[in-house]
Each structure stands twice: as C-alpha cells, then as structure tokens.
Amino acid sequence: MGFKHNEQSLRVVDLLEKDGRGLNLTWEVRDGIVNHSKSRAQVLGSEWGKVSTLEGEIVKLADLVAYVNHDSDDAIRAGIIKEIDLPEAAVKVLGNSPSDRINTMVCDIIDNSWVCSGLIALKTIPAPK
C-alpha cells in the first residue's frame, strides 16, 4: 500500500495537531488536503487530485510550491547538490533564494488567477531579463 502523503496530512490535522485534539478545519479544507496529491499524474492535469472545491484547488497549488522548493532545499542541505547546480534558467525566472522562489511562484499564481476569475483581462507580463 505504501505511504500516502495526503492521507497522512489529514491524519496530522485531524488527530495529531493540538496535542491530539486536531484542528477545527472546514470540510472544504479537509477535502483539499485529502484529495490534493498528484501521484504520477501531470501537474494541473485532469488526473491530478479530484478536489470538490476552490479551497481544494488552492491546497493543490500550495502543495506544489512547497514540494518544488523543499526538494531542492533538502538536496542542498544534504550536500547532494550545491546551490550553483540548480538550473540557471529556473534560477533566472524564480530567484536565487528559497524565499525568492516561493514568492515568485505565489505571485505568479495570484496574477494568473485573476484572469480565471473573469474580473480582469489577461495582461502581458514582460519576460525576465
């Protein structure tokens, strides 16, 4: 059966947090936690978690940002790679530090989400220099 990240995450917030009392989360957030894992599906593809709410979609994106950043940070801390080994193209777009990379991704998600809402027309963002 193996380890299932999403099920363990729900177990943590339901049973382990607050000294075993769990967190008082809404059904929507709990649904997002338990249904956000993508396994081997294409990121943002139709098989990447079947959440029922917009909150669940946000959990999926937050997990992706954390996953991308923590894997590279863990590899650097473990001495498997050095910061200079990160792909130059990715560093140019996302930034040099972990906080820069997270900030870039979060701001990009926010900027592009406005278009999905239909409240703001697509704006052209200049390519990084």
C-alpha positions in Angstrom: 0.0 0.0 0.0 2.8 2.4 0.8 2.9 5.9 2.3 0.2 8.3 1.1 1.1 11.9 1.8 -2.4 13.2 1.5 -3.8 10.7 4.0 -1.0 11.3 6.4 -1.6 15.1 6.1 -5.3 14.6 7.0 -4.3 12.4 9.9 -2.0 15.1 11.2 -4.6 17.9 11.2 -7.4 15.7 12.4 -5.7 13.6 15.1 -2.2 14.9 15.9 -2.3 18.7 16.0 -3.1 20.5 19.3 -1.9 17.6 21.4 -4.3 15.1 19.8 -7.3 17.3 19.7 -6.9 18.1 16.0 -7.6 21.3 14.2 -11.1 22.7 13.6 -10.9 22.8 9.8 -13.8 23.2 7.4 -15.0 20.3 5.2 -13.7 22.2 2.2 -10.1 22.5 3.5 -10.1 18.8 4.7 -11.3 17.8 1.2 -8.5 19.7 -0.3 -5.9 18.1 2.0 -7.1 14.5 1.4 -7.5 15.0 -2.4 -4.6 17.1 -3.4 -1.9 14.6 -4.1 -0.9 14.2 -7.7 0.9 10.8 -7.6 2.4 10.4 -11.1 -0.2 12.5 -12.9 0.7 15.5 -14.9 0.7 18.7 -12.8 -2.6 20.5 -13.2 -3.8 17.7 -15.4 -7.2 16.1 -15.1 -5.9 13.2 -13.0 -4.1 15.4 -10.5 -6.4 15.0 -7.5 -10.1 15.3 -7.7 -11.0 18.1 -5.2 -14.5 19.3 -4.8 -13.9 23.0 -4.0 -11.8 26.1 -4.9 -10.2 25.7 -1.5 -9.0 22.3 -2.6 -7.5 23.7 -5.8 -5.6 26.2 -3.6 -4.3 23.4 -1.4 -3.1 21.6 -4.6 -1.1 24.6 -5.7 0.3 25.3 -2.3 1.5 21.7 -2.0 3.2 22.0 -5.4 5.0 25.2 -4.4 6.2 23.6 -1.2 7.2 20.4 -3.0 9.3 22.1 -5.6 11.0 24.3 -3.1 11.6 21.8 -0.3 13.0 19.1 -2.6 15.7 21.4 -3.9 16.4 22.9 -0.4 16.6 19.4 1.1 19.1 18.3 -1.6 21.3 21.3 -1.0 21.2 20.9 2.8 22.0 17.2 2.4 25.0 18.0 0.2 23.6 16.1 -2.8 23.7 19.3 -4.9 25.0 22.8 -4.4 23.0 26.0 -5.0 25.0 26.6 -8.2 23.8 23.2 -9.5 20.2 24.5 -9.8 19.3 25.0 -13.5 20.3 28.5 -14.5 17.0 29.1 -16.4 15.0 28.2 -13.4 17.0 30.4 -11.1 16.7 33.3 -13.5 12.9 33.0 -13.5 12.2 32.0 -9.9 15.1 33.7 -8.0 18.2 32.9 -6.1 16.9 32.1 -2.6 14.2 29.7 -1.4 12.1 32.7 -0.3 12.6 34.4 -3.7 11.4 31.2 -5.4 8.3 30.8 -3.2 7.5 34.5 -3.6 7.8 34.3 -7.4 5.5 31.2 -7.6 2.9 32.6 -5.2 2.8 36.0 -7.0 2.5 34.2 -10.4 -0.4 32.1 -9.1 -2.1 35.2 -7.8 -1.5 37.2 -11.0 -2.8 34.3 -13.2 -5.8 33.6 -11.0 -7.3 37.0 -11.6 -7.7 36.1 -15.3 -9.5 32.8 -14.3 -11.9 34.8 -12.2 -13.1 36.8 -15.3 -12.7 40.0 -13.3 -9.5 41.2 -15.0 -8.4 40.7 -18.6 -5.2 38.9 -19.4 -2.2 41.2 -19.0 1.0 40.7 -20.8 3.9 40.2 -18.4 7.3 41.1 -19.8 9.9 38.2 -19.9 12.6 38.3 -17.2 15.8 40.0 -18.2 
